[in-house]
Amino acid sequence: MPSNSASSPVMGWLGALAKTMPRTARWLLIFSFAVNALLLVAPLYMLQVYDSVLTSGSYDTLIWLTVIAVFLLGIYGAAEAGRRRLAGIAGARLESEFGTRAFARFESELEETAALPRDLSNASRLAGPFSSGTILAFVDLPFVPLFTVVLFMIHPVLGGLGLLGGLGVFALAVVAEKSNRAPSQNANAIQAQASRFAEGLARQRSAIIAMGLVDRARSLWSDLRQAGEADAVQASRKESFFTAASRSSRQVLQIVILCAGAALALSQQVSPGSIVAASIVLSRALAPIDLIVGSWRSILQARGAWDDTAERLGHLGPKGEFTPLPCPMAVVKFDRASASIPGADTALIRPFTAEVVGGMMIALTGANGSGKTTLLQTISGAWPIDGGTISLGGRSIHNWPHSDRGRHIGYVPQGIELLPATIGQNIARLSNAPPEAMITAAKEAGAHDLILALPDGYETRVGPGGVHLSAGQRQSIGLARALFGSPVLLLLDEPTSNLDDKAAARSIAAITARVAQGGIAFVATHDPRLLTHASHVFELADGAVTARIVERAQPSVSHIRKGAVA
């Protein structure tokens, strides 16, 4: 997909848009040709009424002219409605396409995960000129010469005045674009920064209030807003000036055309009807330019969104097709696997080789920062592997499509957050699974009773505007989500850290029951209650992974080699 730099002209942006939707662009031009051609009906009708009907006094001529004009204007109305509907559909498709690309980037590029809200906002801005109809003014621009030709046909003087006036208004539009570009971009960038800062405050509300940081946070947010306020005011002032100048120039031009037409009529060079017709034609010729000048802010926002989005998302094609695989064998193999925090220069966990089979619960132990969470994130496929391979049932986890692989993995992160949906939808992983399946998973995790105690049970909404859940409640529901669908591999990061003894006992029982059924569980924990149920321990220290068997456990884990040699 083509991309534009920030300095590319608006027409270059429109050309790039047209290349992404060639069929839509073609039909928009066809509809617009019909609309602009039929807009000549009114001035031609006025010419005939003034020059033929009034001089001949024929009622029949007047009636038939009126019938034909009304019929043609009905076709105009249908064509105008059609192209506006087409523009709206194009905007929705554009937003959907870039939204899909944004989620593909969110899935495939870990370092850009936080950019998802910005990408989706850009997709919405791209659709704005289409849904509002502003884009149609640009589609009408190629037809401005048509109306200029009509003015020349009425009289060369009128055509010359229309041409000069149109060029003047167009030059005003170009000056408006250049003068508004920099302040608008700066204001938008600073406003986005302030918005991201506010989102960060919302996520840390308790800590901010507890430590009395609200006033300082508000002050910093205010400083960010004020930094962009000057640019926003400047952009608004210039937009208002150029909009007023454009509309004023248009009115002046119409007065000049009327004056010139009257002078020509007095000298018997044109008919009286030509005066009104010329005014209508000039008004239609300048209308697209006038609309564009008045909509520069939204146009610049859309073009800025394109500049930002097309460059980063243009290379992402649609997801490839894949054949869903049956449930894999419960075998996880590490072949000289190493892991690191994305973006780090050195591996946090050095290469090691191991094989883990069904019926084993592996406890990951080690000091804070030793790499337990990093290893779980890497096994899950959420983080790229630093070196070597990790496979599940003989298939490389990192070369396995996420939507297929995820059906066989249950994951409970350390800081669990539920999606803004119902509890049932969260447990069912946003699928349309029957209620029995989510209830079964909740009962396994020991979360069924606490869910029933909520206002709407499984239909209780969580997230913004929903019910607030404690960390322990979220953890129990998160375990139910991990157990949903009977995954063969469980990855659990401190799954009992927020649970009381009773709730922890239920969660541990659920985990051990799944392992006893032939599943595999990797559990990062410092909880001795979990450690006593582990069959094996992977101890992480100084980048090395050391395996040991809990003495009472069966079966044994294969030999683990430290270093890079297999």
C-alpha positions in Angstrom: 0.0 0.0 0.0 1.4 3.4 -0.9 2.2 5.8 1.9 2.8 9.5 2.0 5.2 11.7 3.9 3.8 14.5 6.1 4.7 17.0 3.4 2.8 15.3 0.6 0.0 17.3 -0.9 -3.6 16.5 -0.2 -4.2 15.4 -3.8 -1.4 12.9 -3.4 -3.2 11.5 -0.4 -6.4 11.2 -2.4 -4.6 9.4 -5.2 -3.2 6.9 -2.7 -6.7 6.4 -1.3 -8.1 5.8 -4.8 -5.5 3.1 -5.4 -6.6 1.3 -2.3 -10.3 1.3 -3.5 -10.1 1.5 -7.4 -13.6 0.2 -8.0 -15.2 2.5 -5.4 -13.3 5.5 -6.8 -14.5 4.6 -10.3 -18.1 4.5 -9.3 -17.8 7.7 -7.3 -16.6 9.4 -10.5 -19.4 8.0 -12.5 -22.0 9.1 -10.0 -20.3 12.5 -9.7 -20.3 13.0 -13.4 -24.1 12.4 -13.5 -24.6 14.8 -10.5 -22.5 17.6 -11.9 -24.0 17.3 -15.4 -27.5 17.4 -14.0 -26.7 20.5 -12.0 -26.8 22.3 -15.3 -30.5 21.7 -15.5 -31.4 24.7 -13.3 -29.4 27.3 -15.2 -30.5 25.9 -18.6 -34.1 26.0 -17.3 -33.7 29.6 -16.3 -32.3 30.5 -19.7 -35.2 28.9 -21.5 -37.8 30.5 -19.3 -36.3 34.0 -19.6 -35.4 33.8 -23.3 -38.1 31.6 -24.7 -41.2 31.3 -22.5 -41.3 35.0 -21.5 -40.9 36.2 -25.0 -43.3 33.7 -26.6 -45.8 33.6 -23.9 -46.3 29.8 -24.4 -47.8 27.9 -21.5 -47.2 24.6 -23.2 -43.5 25.3 -23.5 -43.4 26.3 -19.8 -45.2 23.2 -18.7 -43.0 20.8 -20.7 -39.8 22.6 -19.7 -40.9 22.2 -16.1 -41.8 18.5 -16.4 -38.5 17.7 -18.0 -36.5 19.8 -15.4 -38.3 18.1 -12.5 -37.7 14.7 -14.0 -34.0 15.3 -14.5 -33.6 16.8 -11.0 -35.3 13.6 -9.7 -32.5 11.7 -11.4 -30.0 14.1 -9.8 -31.4 13.4 -6.4 -31.1 9.7 -6.9 -27.5 10.0 -8.1 -26.6 12.3 -5.2 -28.1 9.9 -2.7 -26.3 7.0 -4.4 -22.9 8.6 -4.3 -23.3 9.7 -0.7 -24.3 6.2 0.2 -21.3 4.9 -1.7 -19.0 7.3 0.1 -20.4 6.2 3.5 -19.8 2.5 2.6 -16.3 3.3 1.4 -15.6 5.0 4.7 -16.9 2.1 6.7 -14.8 -0.3 4.6 -11.7 1.8 5.0 -12.1 1.9 8.7 -12.7 -1.8 8.9 -9.7 -2.6 6.7 -7.3 -0.4 8.7 -8.9 -1.7 12.0 -8.2 -5.2 10.9 -4.6 -4.2 10.0 -4.3 -2.6 13.4 -5.3 -5.8 15.2 -2.9 -7.8 13.0 -0.1 -5.4 14.1 -1.2 -5.7 17.7 -0.9 -9.5 17.3 2.3 -9.7 15.4 4.5 -6.8 16.7 5.0 -6.9 20.4 6.9 -3.7 20.7 3.9 -1.8 19.1 1.2 -3.3 21.3 0.4 0.1 23.0 -0.2 1.6 19.6 -3.6 -0.2 19.1 -5.8 2.6 20.4 -3.9 5.2 18.2 -4.2 3.0 15.1 -8.0 2.5 15.7 -8.4 6.2 16.2 -6.5 6.9 13.0 -8.8 4.4 11.2 -11.8 6.4 12.5 -10.3 9.7 11.3 -9.7 8.2 7.9 -13.4 7.4 7.5 -14.5 10.8 8.7 -14.4 12.7 5.4 -16.3 9.8 3.7 -19.1 9.6 6.3 -19.5 13.4 6.4 -19.4 13.7 2.6 -16.5 16.1 2.6 -14.6 13.8 0.3 -17.2 14.4 -2.4 -16.0 18.0 -2.8 -12.6 16.6 -4.0 -14.4 14.3 -6.4 -16.3 17.3 -7.7 -13.1 19.3 -8.4 -12.4 17.7 -11.8 -15.8 18.9 -13.0 -15.1 22.6 -12.2 -13.8 23.1 -15.7 -17.1 21.9 -17.1 -18.9 24.8 -15.4 -16.2 27.2 -16.6 -16.7 26.0 -20.2 -20.5 26.7 -19.8 -19.7 30.2 -18.6 -17.5 30.8 -21.7 -20.3 29.5 -23.8 -22.6 32.1 -22.3 -20.0 34.8 -23.0 -16.2 34.9 -23.0 -16.1 37.8 -20.5 -18.2 35.8 -18.0 -16.0 32.7 -18.6 -12.9 34.7 -18.0 -14.2 36.2 -14.8 -15.3 32.8 -13.6 -11.9 31.3 -14.4 -9.9 34.0 -12.7 -12.2 33.9 -9.7 -12.0 30.1 -9.4 -8.2 30.2 -9.6 -8.2 32.9 -6.9 -10.3 30.8 -4.5 -8.3 27.7 -5.3 -5.1 29.6 -4.5 -6.7 30.6 -1.2 -7.4 26.9 -0.5 -3.7 26.0 -1.2 -2.5 28.8 1.1 -4.9 27.6 3.8 -3.6 24.0 3.6 0.0 25.1 3.9 -0.5 27.5 6.7 -2.8 25.2 8.8 -0.7 22.0 8.3 2.0 22.5 10.9 -0.1 24.0 13.8 -2.8 21.4 13.3 -0.3 18.5 13.4 1.5 19.9 16.5 -1.8 20.4 18.3 -3.0 16.9 17.5 0.2 15.3 18.6 0.3 17.1 21.9 -3.4 16.4 22.6 -2.8 12.7 21.9 0.1 12.8 24.4 -2.1 14.4 27.0 -4.8 11.7 26.4 -2.3 8.9 26.8 -1.1 10.5 30.1 -4.7 10.6 31.3 -5.2 7.0 30.4 -2.2 6.1 32.4 -3.5 8.0 35.4 -6.8 6.0 35.2 -5.0 2.7 35.4 -3.1 3.8 38.5 -5.9 5.6 40.3 -5.5 3.9 43.7 -1.8 4.5 43.9 -2.1 8.2 42.8 -4.8 8.9 45.4 -3.1 7.0 48.1 0.1 9.0 47.7 -1.6 12.4 47.1 -0.4 12.8 43.5 -3.7 14.1 42.0 -2.8 17.8 42.1 0.6 17.2 40.6 -0.8 14.9 38.0 -3.5 17.5 37.1 -0.8 20.1 36.8 1.3 18.0 34.5 -1.7 17.2 32.4 -2.6 20.9 32.3 0.9 21.7 31.1 0.6 19.2 28.3 -2.7 20.6 27.2 -1.4 24.2 27.3 1.6 23.2 25.2 -0.8 22.3 22.4 -3.3 25.0 23.1 -1.4 27.7 21.3 -1.2 25.6 18.1 -4.8 24.6 18.4 -5.9 28.3 18.7 -3.6 29.3 15.9 -5.0 26.6 13.6 -8.6 27.5 14.5 -7.9 31.2 13.9 -6.4 30.5 10.5 -9.2 28.1 9.5 -11.8 30.7 10.5 -10.0 33.4 8.5 -9.7 31.4 5.4 -13.2 30.0 5.6 -14.6 33.6 5.9 -12.3 34.8 3.1 -13.4 32.0 0.8 -17.1 32.6 1.4 -16.7 36.4 1.1 -14.7 36.0 -2.2 -17.4 33.7 -3.5 -20.1 36.3 -2.8 -18.0 39.1 -4.3 -17.5 37.0 -7.5 -21.2 36.4 -7.8 -21.9 40.1 -7.5 -19.2 40.7 -10.2 -20.7 38.1 -12.5 -24.2 39.6 -12.0 -22.8 43.1 -12.7 -20.9 41.9 -15.8 -23.9 40.0 -17.0 -26.2 43.0 -16.6 -23.7 45.2 -18.5 -23.5 42.7 -21.3 -27.3 42.4 -21.4 -27.6 46.2 -21.6 -25.3 46.2 -24.6 -27.4 43.4 -26.1 -24.5 40.9 -26.0 -26.4 38.4 -23.9 -30.0 37.7 -23.0 -31.4 38.6 -19.6 -31.7 34.9 -18.7 -27.9 34.6 -19.1 -27.4 36.9 -16.0 -29.2 34.4 -13.7 -27.8 31.4 -15.4 -24.2 32.6 -15.1 -24.7 33.3 -11.4 -26.0 29.8 -10.8 -23.2 28.2 -12.8 -20.5 30.2 -11.0 -22.0 29.3 -7.7 -21.8 25.6 -8.6 -18.3 25.9 -9.9 -17.0 27.4 -6.6 -19.0 25.2 -4.2 -16.4 22.4 -4.0 -13.6 24.8 -3.3 -15.6 26.6 -0.7 -16.5 23.3 1.1 -12.9 22.2 1.0 -11.6 25.4 2.6 -14.3 25.2 5.3 -13.3 21.6 6.1 -9.5 21.9 6.2 -9.2 20.7 9.9 -11.0 17.4 9.3 -9.2 17.0 6.0 -5.8 17.6 7.6 -6.7 15.2 10.5 -7.6 12.5 8.0 -4.5 13.0 5.9 -2.3 13.0 9.1 -4.0 9.7 10.1 -3.2 8.3 6.6 0.4 9.5 6.8 0.8 7.8 10.2 -1.2 4.7 9.6 -0.5 3.7 6.0 3.3 3.8 6.7 3.1 1.4 9.6 0.1 -0.8 8.6 0.4 -0.7 4.8 2.8 -3.8 4.7 0.4 -5.9 6.7 -1.7 -8.1 4.5 -4.7 -10.1 5.5 -4.2 -13.2 7.6 -3.3 -16.3 5.7 -5.7 -19.3 5.8 -4.9 -22.2 8.0 -6.3 -25.6 8.8 -7.3 -25.9 12.4 -5.4 -28.8 14.0 -6.8 -31.4 16.4 -5.8 -31.2 20.0 -2.0 -31.8 20.2 -0.3 -34.4 22.3 0.6 -33.2 25.7 4.3 -32.9 25.0 6.3 -29.6 25.3 9.8 -29.7 24.0 12.5 -27.0 24.5 15.2 -27.3 21.9 18.1 -25.0 22.9 15.5 -22.5 23.7 16.4 -19.1 25.1 14.2 -16.2 26.1 14.6 -12.5 26.7 12.5 -9.4 27.3 11.6 -8.0 23.9 14.0 -5.3 22.9 16.7 -6.4 25.3 20.2 -6.9 24.0 21.0 -10.1 25.9 19.0 -13.2 26.7 17.5 -13.4 30.2 17.3 -17.2 30.0 20.2 -19.0 28.3 19.6 -21.9 25.8 18.4 -25.1 27.4 16.9 -28.3 26.2 14.1 -30.3 27.9 11.0 -32.4 27.3 7.8 -32.2 29.5 5.0 -34.7 29.0 1.3 -34.9 30.1 0.6 -35.3 33.8 3.5 -33.0 34.9 3.2 -29.8 36.8 6.3 -27.7 36.5 6.9 -25.1 39.2 9.0 -22.2 38.0 11.0 -20.8 40.9 13.7 -18.1 41.3 14.3 -14.6 42.6 12.3 -11.6 41.3 13.6 -10.7 37.8 15.1 -14.2 37.2 12.9 -14.7 34.1 9.8 -16.7 35.3 7.3 -14.4 33.6 9.5 -14.1 30.6 9.6 -17.9 30.2 5.9 -18.2 30.5 5.3 -15.3 28.0 7.7 -17.1 25.6 6.1 -20.5 26.0 2.7 -18.9 25.4 3.8 -17.5 22.1 2.9 -13.9 23.2 6.6 -13.0 23.2 9.0 -14.1 20.4 11.6 -16.7 21.2 15.1 -15.4 21.4 16.7 -18.6 20.0 16.0 -22.3 19.5 12.4 -23.6 19.4 9.6 -24.5 21.8 7.0 -27.0 20.5 3.7 -28.3 21.6 2.7 -31.7 20.3 5.5 -31.5 17.8 4.5 -28.1 16.3 6.6 -25.0 16.9 4.5 -22.7 19.1 5.9 -19.5 17.5 5.1 -20.7 13.9 1.6 -21.7 14.8 -1.3 -19.2 14.1 -2.4 -17.6 17.4 -6.1 -18.2 16.9 -5.6 -21.9 16.3 -2.9 -22.5 18.9 -4.7 -20.5 21.6 -7.5 -23.0 21.8 -5.1 -25.5 23.3 -3.5 -23.1 25.9 -4.8 -21.6 29.1 -3.0 -18.6 30.4 -3.3 -16.6 33.7 -1.0 -13.6 33.7 0.3 -12.1 36.9 -1.7 -8.9 36.7 -4.9 -10.2 35.3 -7.4 -7.8 33.6 -10.8 -8.9 32.3 -12.1 -7.6 29.0 -15.0 -5.0 29.1 -17.7 -7.6 28.5 -19.8 -10.0 30.6 -18.2 -12.5 32.9 -19.6 -15.3 30.8 -18.1 -13.8 27.7 -14.8 -13.5 29.5 -14.8 -17.1 30.6 -15.8 -18.3 27.1 -13.0 -16.3 25.5 -15.5 -14.1 23.6 -16.9 -17.1 21.8 -20.5 -18.2 21.3 -20.0 -21.3 23.4 -23.1 -22.7 25.1 -23.6 -21.6 28.7 -22.9 -25.1 30.0 -19.3 -24.9 28.8 -18.5 -21.7 30.7 -20.3 -22.8 33.8 -18.3 -26.1 33.8 -15.1 -24.1 33.5 -16.2 -21.8 36.4 -17.1 -24.7 38.6 -13.7 -26.3 37.9 -11.9 -23.1 38.9 -14.1 -22.7 42.0 -15.5 -19.5 40.7 -19.1 -20.5 40.2 -20.5 -19.4 43.6 -18.8 -16.0 43.6 -20.2 -15.4 40.1 -23.7 -16.3 41.2 -23.3 -13.8 44.1 -22.8 -10.9 41.6 -25.7 -8.7 40.6 -26.4 -10.4 37.2 -24.4 -13.6 37.6 -22.7 -14.6 34.4 -24.3 -11.6 32.6 -22.6 -9.2 35.0 -20.5 -6.7 33.0 -17.0 -5.8 34.0 -14.7 -3.0 32.8 -15.6 0.6 32.3 -19.2 1.2 33.5 -19.4 -2.4 34.9 -19.1 -4.0 38.3 -15.8 -3.6 40.1 -14.2 -6.9 41.0 -11.4 -7.5 43.5 -8.1 -8.8 42.5 -9.0 -12.2 43.9 -12.3 -12.4 42.0 -10.5 -11.5 38.8 -7.9 -14.2 39.5 -10.5 -16.9 40.0 -12.4 -15.9 36.9 -9.1 -15.7 35.0 -8.4 -19.3 35.9 -11.9 -20.3 34.7 -11.1 -18.6 31.4 -7.8 -20.5 31.3 -9.6 -23.8 31.9 -12.3 -23.2 29.3 -12.2 -25.6 26.5 -10.0 -28.1 28.3 -6.6 -26.9 27.0 -3.7 -29.3 27.0 -1.3 -26.7 28.4 -1.7 -24.3 31.3 0.6 -21.4 31.9 0.0 -19.8 35.3 1.8 -16.8 36.7 1.3 -16.5 40.5 -2.2 -17.9 40.2 -2.9 -17.8 44.0 -1.2 -14.5 44.8 -4.5 -12.7 45.5 -6.6 -15.6 46.9 -7.4 -16.5 50.4 -6.8 -20.0 51.8 -10.2 -21.3 50.7 -10.1 -19.9 47.2 -6.4 -20.9 46.8 -7.3 -24.5 47.7 -10.1 -24.6 45.1 -7.7 -23.2 42.4 -4.9 -25.6 43.3 -7.4 -28.5 43.1 -8.5 -27.4 39.7 -5.0 -27.2 38.4 -4.0 -30.6 39.8 -7.2 -32.1 38.4 -6.4 -30.9 34.9 -2.8 -32.2 35.2 -4.1 -35.6 36.5 -6.2 -35.8 33.3 -3.1 -35.7 31.2 -2.5 -32.0 30.9 0.7 -30.0 31.5 1.0 -27.0 33.8 3.8 -24.5 34.1 3.3 -22.5 37.3 5.5 -19.5 38.3 5.0 -19.3 42.0 6.4 -18.6 45.5 3.4 -20.2 47.1 4.4 -23.3 49.1 0.9 -24.6 48.8 1.4 -24.9 45.0 5.0 -26.1 45.3 3.9 -29.1 47.3 1.7 -30.2 44.4 4.4 -29.8 41.7 5.9 -32.8 40.1 9.1 -31.0 39.0 10.8 -27.7 39.6 12.6 -25.5 37.1 14.8 -23.2 39.1 15.9 -20.0 37.3 19.0 -18.3 38.4 21.6 -16.2 36.6 20.1 -17.1 33.2 20.3 -20.8 33.7 17.5 -23.3 34.1 18.1 -26.1 36.5 15.5 -29.0 36.8 14.9 -31.1 39.8 12.3 -33.7 40.5 10.1 -33.5 43.6 11.0 -36.8 45.3 7.5 -38.2 45.4 6.8 -37.3 41.8 6.5 -39.4 38.7 7.5 -39.4 35.8 11.0 -37.8 35.3 11.8 -34.8 33.3 14.4 -35.3 30.5 17.9 -34.0 31.0 18.3 -30.2 30.8 21.6 -28.9 29.4 22.8 -25.4 30.3 24.5 -23.4 27.7 24.0 -23.4 23.9 25.1 -26.9 23.1 22.5 -29.6 22.5 
